[in-house]
Amino acid sequence: MGAPGECSPVYPNQPYLQSEAHAGLIDTHCHLDLEPLAPHLPQALAAARRAGVTRFVVPGVHPDGWQRIRALAAAHHEILPAVGIHPMHAALADDDALSALARLAAGSVAIGEIGLDPTYPVPLEIQEAAFRGQLRLAASRGLPVLVHCRRAFQRTVQIMREERADRVGGIMHAFSGSPEMAREFIRLGFLISLSGTLTWPGAVRPLRLAREVPLEQLVLETDAPDLSPQGHRGSANQPAWMVETLLALAAAKNNTPETVAAATRDNAVRILGLSGESNVS
């Protein structure tokens, strides 16, 4: 999660993409259970489908939201649930919460979002304990992890090495580190996720990541309702707008949107253990 969108979402009537080759994109990180998207979920999903985005990983951030996410996934088979405790809520990761997390893991595609973030007023020792506990749970269940990391890259990778996160791999969500740091996480079996920040003017580091990290190590996300692409700054983000990040990545790679769409989709399928088909009519 990043900076929240200020306005209600607007749902485009026209698709961004005309080619069937773009169909089946996966938004690997979007908070469809949260305001302001949740009350407009049918519209958000319909707009995303028109844009070619047909599957949506919805991560948990707080124990109170886990059952809500599971209910959304039961009602909409294109929603892929994850469960986790965000570092801003790390103080809640007690034995009871981790036991509940373990029970819900069986029906989830990942554990997340979890990680470290010193910008939140939660002591780092508490964040680290929650992070380690959830990494161990993920390993015990054979599930990949969705990692939130901001301004704590060296410590995050150190903990991930100590906890053998390479046993399950996962996704570095909305990655804001350097290409050199990205390679450390890639060595642990993690993919690097790019968001709408790639489209922002002056976003030097995301552009370096897009150019220097191999396409086979990249996935796409929106982090909706946060991190809206440049054309929609000031509005709550939504999965349909992930296509703008796709087009920016294709330009950075000097490659076609079709090739980048297929690669990032296949990467997400591989790391999350999904089937290759979206199964969305």
Secondary structure, 3 states (H helix, E strand, C coil): CCCCCCCCCCCCCCCCCCCHHHCCEEECCCCCCCCCCHHHHHHHHHHHHHHCEEEEEECCCCHHHHHHHHHHHHHCCCEEEEECCCHHHHHHCCHHHHHHHHHHHCCCCEEEEEEECCCCCCCHHHHHHHHHHHHHHHHHHCCCEEEEECCCHHHHHHHHHHCCHHHCCEEECCCCCCHHHHHHHHHCCEEEEECHHHHCCCCHHHHHHHHHCCHHHEEECCCCCCCCCHHHCCCCCCHHHHHHHHHHHHHHHCCCHHHHHHHHHHHHHHHHCCCCCCCCC
